[in-house]
Amino acid sequence: MNQGLIISNGRAHDLDWLRVIAIAILLFFHTGMWFNHWGWHVKNNELTYSFQYWMVWSHYFRMPLLLFISGAGTYIALGKRTPGQFRVERLKRLFIPLIFGMLVIVPPQIYYERIGQYASYWEFYKTVFQFKPYPEGGSLSWHHLWFILYLFIYSLLALPFLKYLRSPKSENFKQKCQWLLSSPAALLFIPSILILNSQFLLRPFFPEETHDLTHDWAFFVFYFCFFLMGIICYSIPQLWKAIGNNRKYLLVATIISLVPFYGCYFHFRGLIHLPWDERTMEDFFNRTGIFVSWFTVITIIAYGQHYLNKSHPWLSKISEGLYPFYILHQTVIIAIGYYICQLPWSIAAKYWSICFLTLASCLAIYVLLIRPFNVMRFLFGMRQKRPKYIIFSRVNRK
């Protein structure tokens, strides 16, 4: 597979398909948060541990996968723009939707969490403009939009590195990366050990039990590593090819890594007993989780590159709507779930109803209220639609 197969007509089709899959995982994951035993804004009256058996794994790779894909996409984006144009594009595509989301999209989530405290949504909404951060009594938060904030910061931080990778000066660095990472073992263990070391250094200062997206630099660096690896891997065609060629080895390694990972988790659930104290088990589980995160991400990338690098008439349309869907989905899940979960249905019926109605509602909002209007497209970080008469005039000139 050569670089011409990786990018066709300016699009990385495998990354587009993987982005669709990653966003679909978020829909299933956040709907599942209604029903598992983990803390969340709102919960169903009946909970189950069965959701956690698949969610615990997806928790460790869903956002790292999205950050890896975003890193590769950011490298592609800079290739079409000057650094100044890139900064402006990031501001429009990321910062504007973040501010809009914090003021309009996220507040309903907090309202449903505190619905008993207010007579109406409008009474609650006034508290947003007190500009007191959530959760200490305030209603201003980015909630799931933390991803957009981080991606905005990552893009600006990585800009000098991106410029370097696109210059002839980087050829020696790329050759060394290719030589260093092209074997399956190196591809698996060098990045994962680097990520693990970053957490060794930072976790003593930012322990997970006091996890806070606003101040947790260990969390910030963890995801930044995946973003940077997406940039590096995609910028080196031979390395990208090696990832796809080694997919079977990567898959085997991922399956093996899940054995100790789930062994620890089953121990925590009381399904098996391992002869170590809880602190040791917690440390081992967290460290194993880092290997599981990287192994799973790079395996998905490898198989996506091999099987999904093909276009489809609907792919560009689906890809265009993914970003608005991401911005909307958690709010819609909570709004719909609040009413569905009051019904005397089984957990399975509630779960699939919330998934389907969220998908249908987000699609309807996108098609009817966002896609046709340039103001809404701007607020949701989409490209502006050009008036048809401009297109016709250009055709006529030709």
Secondary structure, DSSP 4 states (H G I P E B T S, - for coil): --HHHH-BTTB-HHHHHHHHHHHHHHHHHHHHTTTSSS--SS--SS--SHHHHHHHHHHHHHHHHHHHHHHHHHHHHHHTS-HHHHHHHHIIIIIHHHHHIIIIISHHHHHHHTGGG-SSHHHHHGGGGG-PBTTTT--B--GGGHHHHHHHHHHHHHHHHHHHHTSGGGHHHHHHHHHHH-SHHHHHHHHHHHHHHHHHHHTTTS-GGG--TTT-HHHHHHHHHHHHHHHHHHH-HHHHHHHHHTHHHHHHHHHHHHHHHHHHHHHHTTSS--SS-HHHHHHHHHHHHHHHHHHHHHHHHHHHHHHS----TTHHHHHHHHHHHHHHHHHHHHHHHHHHTTSS--HHHHHHHHHHHHHHHHHHHIIIIITT-HHHHHHTTPPPPPPHHHHHHHHHH-
